Amino acid sequence: MTAQFRDTLKYNGKQYSIASEPLSPYLQAIGIEYPGTSTANYRGYIASWEISDKKLYLVNVTLPGFISDMDRPANLFPDQEKTFANWYTGKIRIPHGELLEYVHQGYGSLYEKELFLRILNGELVGEEEKDNRPEYEEKLAMRRRIKKDKESKKLKNRLRSLFRR
């Protein structure tokens, strides 16, 4: 799977790209599936969100490359400027800071920090932030040890083959 285009979220005055899909449970419940427009957008849409007064709101849904003659509603909530996302319960993951490791799959890239917003029936009930640097540094150290071990093993094998002749 290719890295995916992300939904956006305005929170505490900042605009973030999120690694979550809060619209997905709603679309599944009402039986709507948008056609994927590219390998970087399997879900077929990009949504904009905001948290205001501790409530999650859907602000906009963009359907890139949407084929207009299909019988799919382009505007899910036509009479509303923004829609309270009372259907969503779960965590919204907000990777931010320096990109530490790019992963060409889904939302797998690793960033310096991740903010997790806990949402219950559309209401913000908690948040926590994780610093990924210690884990990443440990991962790098492990890769260096593995590389060093492989190089050492190759050298030992070369030396053995030289002495066997």
N, C-alpha and C positions, 0 to 999 in steps of 0.2 A: 504494500500500500504506500502510496506517495504521501509526503507531508501534506496536511490539509490546510486550506484557507480557514482562518479562525473567525468566529463571531467576535464582536467587540462589546465592551462593557464600560460604561462611565460610572466610576465609583470614587467617592471622596474628591471630586474635582479632577480626577485623572482618567484618561482614556486608556484602556488595556485591551489586549487581544487575549481571549480566553481559550483554554484547552478543555472545554466542556460544551455540551449541546443541550441547553435547557429547553429548547423548543421541541426536541425529538419526542419526549413522552406525550406531549399534546398532539402532535401530528399522528403518532401511532394510535392514540385513543380515538381520533376521529377518522382514521383510515386514509390519510393523505400521504402520498409519497411523491416527492418531486424527483424528476429524472436528474441523475448526476450530470453535471455539465463538463466535467473533466476529471482526470485522475486525482487532481488536487481539490476536488469538491464533490465527493461521493454523495453527500446529502442533498445536493442540488440547490442550496440556498445559503445565504449568509445573513445572520440576524444581528441587529444592534439592540443592546440592552442598557438599562441604567438602574442603579439602586438609589432610590429617593425615599426619605423617611423610613428607612429600614425595610423597604419593599422592593421586590424585583419587578421591573416593567420591561415588556417587549416594546421597543420603540419603532423598529422597522425591519422588514424582511425584504432582502434583495434576491431576485432570482436571475443570476447571471446566465445569459444564453437561453432564457426561458422561451419556449415555443408557445406563442400566444393562442393558437387555435386548439390547444389541448384543454380538456375540461377540468382544469385545476385552478382553484381560486388563487389569484396573485396577491390579493389583499385579504388576509384572514379575518381582520377586524375592521371593516370599512368605516364604521361610525366612531372610531376611537383614535385619538391622537397617539396614545400609548395604552398598553393593556397590562393590567396587573396579572402576573404569572402565577396565579394561585394553584396551578396544576403541578408546579415544580417543587419537588423535595429532593435534596441531594447536596453535593458539594460542587461549587464552581471553582475550578482550578485556574489561577492566574499566574502563569510563569512570567517573571520579569527580571530586569537587571541584565547583566552580561550573558551572552550566549556562550555556554561552556562547551557544549557538544551538540553538533547538528545530527539529527537522526532523520533519515529520509523515509519516515513511516508515521502516519497518523499524527499524533501530538507528542511524539516521543523525544523531541529535542530537550536538552537539559539546560536550564537557565540558572543563573546565580541564586535566585530566590523563587519561591512559590508562595503565593497567598491563597489560602483555602477559605472560601466563604461558605458557611453552612446555612442552607436555605430550608425552611419548613413551610410547606404550603405557600410559597412565594414570599415569605418573610425572612429577613436576615436574623438568624438566632445566634451566630457566633462566627468568629474568624480566628485563624492562626496562620503564622508565617513560618516557613521552613527555609533554612539556609542550606543550599545544596553544595557549597564549597567544600566542607570537610569530606563529604561522601565522594565528591569528584576527585579531590586530591588523593584519597585512598585508592580510588579506581586507577588513577594515573600511576601511583606507586606500584600497584599490583601489575599493571601492564609492563612497567619497566622491569620488575623482577622476573616476569615470564619471559620477556625478551632476552634478558641477561642469561636466564637459565637455558634458553634455546641456543643462544650463541655459545655458551659454555659447553653444552652437549655436542654441538656441531664441532667445536674445537677438539673435544675429547675423541670424537669419532674419527676425525682427520688424523690425529696423533696415533690412534690405535691402528688405522689402516697403514700409516707410514712404517710402523714398527713390525707389522705382520709380513712385510715384503722381504 
